Each structure stands twice: as structure tokens, then as C-alpha cells.
Amino acid sequence: MKGSRLLRSFSRVTLALALLLTVNPAQAVNRGPQSLDRTLARLAPNADPTVLRLAANALNCAAPDASRLAVIDYSLPSTEPRLWVFDLVRKRLLFKEWVSHGRGSGDALAHAFSNEPESHQSSLGLFRTLNSYYGSNGYSLRLQGLEPGINDLAYERAIVIHGADYVSESFIERTGRLGRSFGCPAVRPEVTHRLIDVLKDDQYLFAYYPDRKWLERSAFLSCRKGGPQLASR
């Protein structure tokens, strides 16, 4: 009888371990903002921890099971790497890159942001990634702005991630800054395909600048009760 009870107990433990080992990694991503905050800070120790904390809060508010997150810190000059792409399932930093801002946003330093068509300015806030495609700028990634009045016209404005030859060390050496886009976050041509492929299809991008209006009104940063309702396109 005693041996039978031990056998049953051993079987239950074995089954529990087997279930743990067969959990889909995507199902294990769920985390609180503080846990994600610490993970991002560990993976990108040179990034501003305040920016990473806001990005973690926004993502946990919008999509706590997301597996990829890109963060842009537009408070940094374009001559510095200010785009980080994280794999949240495997807890890895995939990219640390230069990224352009819109010509209407500033010179080497961005200071103005807009949601308006033809402004040629970058937009802030949380975006969801859509599909990749080949367009006038080559391989590109469509973005859906999720914040009303802040970035929700991004799709209509054709604000996309794409490669550009003005995002390069040689361009910085010649001009003292990266080249500027019409508002798109452009990256180095050498990384365009790989970066877009890890971010496409329902992942997230968080673009930061210490803009008081956005910081005070963003539903993703305050994460109001129930959270924003995300519409699918």
C-alpha cells in the first residue's frame, strides 16, 4: 500500500513537470510592468530607465502577451543609437540601432511631433505593427497608431519603418546628423529586412519624447481601468 501511494505521488509530480515543460513560450510572456521594466533595463543598460519603464507600462496595458517590442527614444540626438528591439519571450536584445526622425521634427535633435498629414514630423506613443510590403522605399513595415490625436493617423500618413541610405555612419560624418524622413522611423538598409521580419504582424513600437501633452493624456501610460480598447485593422 505504501509503495502504491509513493508511485501515485511520483506520477503526479512527473505529470506536473511535463506540463510545465510543454507550455507554449508565448503563453509564458504574461508579466507585470515591474517585471518587464527590469527585463528591459537588464537587456539595454545604456537606455534611459524612465523610457523603458514607460514602454513597459504601455505594453502591459495594451498587450501583455506581446512577444516583440521596439523602443525609440527621440530625446536622444539622431547621431546616437536610440532604437532598441527586444525579444520578450527569449529575453534578448535583438537590435540597437540608429533611427531617423521627420524633417519637420528637428535637425540633429527632434523637438516637435505631430499627428497631422504633410507635417513631415514624427509621432509619439504606442504603435502596433501590421504587414510588411515593398513600396517606394523598398521593404517596409506598416504601423497602426493606437493613441487618438497623438498617432492614430500614422497609417493614413504612410508612417512606416523602412531602410534609408541617409541612416549611416558616413552620413553622420558628413553632416553631423542622420538624414531625415517625412516622419518615418527609417533604419540602416543593412538591417532593414531582419528588423522588419522580427517586428511585423502584431508586435509593438513605443516612441518616446518628454512631451507633456502626450505624457498626461496617454491612456496607455496611465492604463485607466479596463485599458484602451484596441481595434483591429
C-alpha positions, -999 to +999 in steps of 0.1 A: +000+000+000+028+024+009+046+017-023+014+023-042+009+058-026+045+067-034+040+056-070+009+077-073+027+107-058+056+103-081+033+101-111+016+134-101+049+152-098+061+138-132+029+150-148+032+185-133+068+187-146+057+175-180+030+202-182+054+229-172+079+218-199+053+218-226+039+253-220+040+273-252+066+301-247+042+327-260+019+318-231+047+324-206+052+360-216+025+374-193+042+397-168+036+427-147+050+461-156+077+460-130+090+426-142+091+438-178+107+471-167+136+451-150+140+429-180+143+458-205+167+476-182+189+445-180+189+440-217+195+476-226+216+490-197+225+522-216+189+532-223+171+557-201+154+536-174+125+561-173+118+555-210+119+517-206+096+519-176+070+539-196+074+514-225+068+485-202+037+501-187+023+509-221+028+474-235+014+457-204-016+479-207-022+472-244-008+437-250+007+419-220+013+388-242+032+405-270+065+388-279+084+417-295+088+453-286+107+482-302+115+513-282+126+546-297+139+574-275+136+606-296+150+627-268+185+615-279+202+630-309+200+611-342+238+606-340+232+581-312+217+546-314+182+552-300+162+523-313+161+490-293+142+459-304+135+433-277+125+396-279+103+393-248+099+355-250+136+347-251+145+378-232+171+390-257+181+424-272+178+419-310+188+453-323+203+485-310+202+509-340+202+544-353+168+556-364+158+588-382+131+613-373+110+635-396+125+666-412+097+687-396+107+674-361+141+690-359+177+688-371+201+665-351+177+668-322+140+662-325+117+686-306+084+688-325+060+659-331+027+657-349-002+635-360-010+658-389-007+648-426+020+666-445+037+678-413+067+657-421+070+652-383+074+620-363+047+608-340+050+596-304+032+569-284+024+533-289+020+517-323+010+482-334+029+467-363+010+454-393+022+438-425+054+442-444+054+452-481+076+465-509+070+502-517+087+533-529+112+530-500+118+493-506+110+467-479+087+485-454+065+478-424+031+494-419+023+509-384-010+514-368-010+543-343-031+534-312-034+568-295-062+591-306-050+625-315-014+615-310-005+590-336-037+574-349-033+589-384+000+571-389-015+545-413-031+572-434+001+593-433+021+562-445+043+564-414+063+531-418+096+515-409+119+514-439+155+515-448+173+546-460+209+553-471+209+585-451+209+564-419+246+556-418+279+565-401+292+581-432+261+605-434+267+615-397+304+622-405+294+644-434+266+663-419+267+659-381+234+641-380+214+614-397+193+623-427+156+630-420+125+613-433+089+625-439+081+613-404+090+576-408+114+558-384+140+549-411+168+525-403+201+513-419+195+494-452+217+466-439+193+457-411+160+466-427+149+431-437+159+413-405+145+441-382+112+443-401+108+405-401+111+402-363+086+431-358+059+426-384+024+412-378+010+423-345+040+434-325+046+468-309+066+500-312+069+527-284+082+561-294+092+585-266+099+621-261+092+641-229+062+658-244+039+669-215+007+668-235+012+632-246+025+621-212-006+635-195-032+622-219-020+588-230-044+561-218-016+535-222+007+553-198-019+558-171-035+525-180-070+535-170-094+509-156-101+484-183-074+497-205-079+512-240-099+491-264-076+481-293-094+479-327-080+456-353-075+470-388 
